Amino acid sequence: MALRITILEYANIKGLTIYDIVQNAKEKGVILPEDPKYVLDDSQIKQIDPIFAHQNKYKQINSKNNIDSKEAEPEIFILRDEHQIGKGTTINFLGKIDLNSLN
């Protein structure tokens, strides 16, 4: 399936302006018009942003500014008090091991 996306859609996904996209493409040897409705084809996207092209091919794209995203926030795990080391807690260490006795 061929990847077809407009410059505006690509700019929204990347969180950039259309001007930024056009300038970035120009630096990589791809001349694009500053038309938000211009449709980028596979080869142009691969030249401009090969990682994006690969991720989109395998549907791994997450919009940076997707407000309606239902992605879960990363969970933060906190140890319970009895497992935490704090003031007044002693840590037990193993005693000295004599390696000479192993011979």
ZIRA-V962461 format. One line per field, one symbol per residue. phi: phi as a letter, one per 20 degrees, with the letter a starting at -180 (. if undefined). A space follows every 10 residues. Layout:
BEGIN
phi=???
END
This chain:
BEGIN
phi=.fecbeffff fffemdefgf fffffffend ecfedfefee dgffffffbf fffffffdld ecffdefefd fffffdddff gfdeecfned dedfffdeff fff
END
